[in-house]
């Protein structure tokens, strides 16, 4: 049984000139579905192609072209919903969201407003060991992406690239359960982690495959609790939406600035206008993009070219049976099976590749805690220094497991193990063979160790007297013996013999 108990963090409180204020945040995350073809056409979703080279007739809204649903996109949305413990709606429908923009050839976006494919779910957002925020998911719907307008290629003209037009997106809408800038960024991190585990979105924010619209409002302390009791939004402040955030750092900065902007307006007697805003990272501020009262101007109506989408429970059950072990479950298992701290388990499960690597090392090395220490501190530390990730690691799980097995067997000390690790990392090779070839095997012969201890003691009579008066100084002798033996003496044996010889 998984122990996922946690405490809820306190909300972020911002002190204004007159009052204290609390933040209320909800996010709409647009995640590009991991699929080779678009939502309603067979055009490629590959990134980085020549402009307008991945465009089918239906994407370009050519006359007479009709959309055909990509079944795999539906499957990926269902898989995502199941991964977020959400309700899967066996009946859903597509709607047209009408608006004009040059990179939207149809003049409308096909989305799901009234009948989304996924209903209510949840995400547990870890803030620190034992502290997490439960964020409710309101809905997930499928929709097509728009194209891209390019304004910086010519001083007098703008250009349109339709490669993204029709790419399948999942819009994952949270409830206003997030209470601070750090929580907002952590929510996106956790959501991206789950999507990557599921294989439904690669989460590449640089390529625009994961973007967040952040809804921010402020309220006086106690008002949020009234909203929770009644679900009446009138207890909360008017929200403003910050569009297209693709950086965790910028999300935090934008939320912090926007909250202070709203507080300043309210405390000066003004009112907050519901609007869409953009964040300027160079100036560190949000600015108005357009007003957004209730968005009635989108004139939603059911798409006449697409039948309602009906799926069978048996198909949903098949998808559920194929789900991988997800981050929370894997973290809990690592804690239970390998005796890891919650922090170490979180680091190792942050990415699927990291978790797979660690588990292979722990299985072959025979010591979960030792494996975690070496993977996190030595391997991850070196990879970060070299600006690489686990897929680029020159040290295989088998090699690192072999090194750990040598430590566990007492064949080499931790210090020598680091030297061997460096050789494996830079030159490759089998750790056991390297130890033998270079004569690095740990000295466990107590006679040889005793002789080295006697030599150090005989040569340092003044230090002996000091150590007898202050036993903590015995460590100096241990260091000298280790130095004399080239670090190959068994440290435990050295400590024991030094203590005996000095009568401590």
Order of alpha helices (4+ residues) and beta strands (2+ residues): beta-beta-alpha-beta-beta-beta-beta-beta-beta-beta-beta-alpha-beta-alpha-beta-alpha-beta-beta-beta-beta-alpha-alpha-alpha-alpha-alpha-alpha-alpha-alpha-alpha-alpha-alpha-alpha-alpha
